[in-house]
Amino acid sequence: MEALSMIVNLVMIIILIIIIVKFFQIASDVREIKNSLNVQKDYSTNSAVENDETYQIGSLIVEKKTEKQMRIIGIDENNGKFQCSNTNGVTFVWLSGEEIELFDIYVKNLNK
């Protein structure tokens, strides 16, 4: 009976070691993914649509029609539309430059 208990304990220790090693591999993978996303994000914030240099990926904007605060998450340079997401990032819409306004400008216009 002691031998069976010792074998079970040994198997449990081996499984625990494997789980710990896998955990550190996953953590390393997540760190690599996060770093690659940060590099892509830094690269993409420098791009702007040719016809309007004020709107960039990551810019905080307001949709004029609904007065909803959004963030630009993508730019279609072919038709000049901006992919905008609400602040929690759940939904997105494509809007033209005429349908949106930079948040800072919107706030300044409210104070006038």
C-alpha positions in Angstrom: 0.0 0.0 0.0 2.9 2.4 0.7 4.4 1.6 -2.6 1.1 2.6 -4.4 0.9 5.8 -2.4 4.5 6.6 -3.3 3.9 6.0 -7.0 0.8 8.2 -7.0 2.7 11.0 -5.2 5.6 10.7 -7.7 3.2 10.9 -10.6 1.5 14.0 -9.0 4.9 15.7 -8.6 5.8 15.0 -12.2 2.4 16.4 -13.4 2.9 19.5 -11.2 6.3 20.1 -12.7 4.9 19.8 -16.3 2.1 22.2 -15.4 4.5 24.8 -14.0 6.7 24.5 -17.1 3.7 24.9 -19.4 2.5 28.0 -17.4 5.9 29.7 -17.9 5.8 28.9 -21.7 2.3 30.4 -22.0 3.4 33.5 -20.0 6.4 33.9 -22.4 4.1 33.6 -25.4 1.7 36.2 -24.1 4.6 38.6 -23.5 5.8 38.1 -27.0 2.3 38.7 -28.4 1.9 41.8 -26.3 5.3 43.2 -27.4 4.4 42.6 -31.1 1.0 44.3 -30.7 2.7 47.3 -29.1 5.2 47.6 -32.0 2.3 47.4 -34.5 0.3 50.0 -32.5 3.2 52.4 -32.4 3.8 52.0 -36.1 0.1 52.5 -37.0 -0.4 55.6 -35.0 1.9 57.5 -37.3 -0.3 56.9 -40.4 -3.0 59.3 -41.4 -5.3 59.6 -44.3 -3.8 61.7 -47.1 -6.8 64.0 -47.4 -6.9 64.9 -43.7 -3.8 64.8 -41.5 -5.6 65.5 -38.3 -7.4 62.1 -38.0 -5.0 59.3 -37.0 -5.5 55.8 -35.6 -6.0 56.2 -31.9 -7.5 59.7 -32.2 -10.4 60.4 -29.9 -13.4 61.7 -31.9 -17.1 62.5 -31.6 -19.7 61.3 -34.1 -21.5 64.6 -35.0 -25.0 63.0 -35.6 -25.2 61.0 -32.3 -22.6 62.9 -30.3 -21.0 59.6 -29.2 -17.4 59.5 -28.2 -15.4 57.1 -30.2 -11.8 56.2 -31.1 -10.4 55.7 -34.6 -9.2 52.1 -34.9 -8.7 51.9 -38.7 -8.4 54.0 -41.8 -9.6 53.0 -45.3 -7.4 55.2 -47.5 -9.2 54.2 -50.7 -12.5 55.9 -49.8 -11.4 58.2 -46.9 -13.5 56.5 -44.3 -12.5 55.9 -40.7 -13.3 52.7 -38.7 -14.4 54.0 -35.3 -15.1 52.1 -32.2 -17.0 53.1 -29.1 -14.7 53.5 -26.0 -15.3 50.0 -24.8 -14.3 48.5 -28.1 -17.3 46.3 -28.6 -18.8 47.8 -31.7 -17.5 49.8 -34.6 -18.8 51.8 -37.6 -17.3 53.3 -40.7 -17.6 57.1 -40.8 -16.4 59.8 -43.2 -14.4 62.8 -42.2 -17.6 65.0 -42.5 -19.4 62.8 -39.9 -16.8 63.1 -37.2 -14.9 65.7 -35.2 -11.9 65.6 -33.0 -12.9 65.4 -29.4 -10.7 68.4 -28.4 -12.3 70.6 -31.0 -15.8 69.3 -30.0 -15.2 70.3 -26.3 -13.8 73.7 -27.3 -17.0 74.3 -29.4 -19.2 73.4 -26.4 -17.5 76.0 -24.2 -18.1 78.8 -26.7 
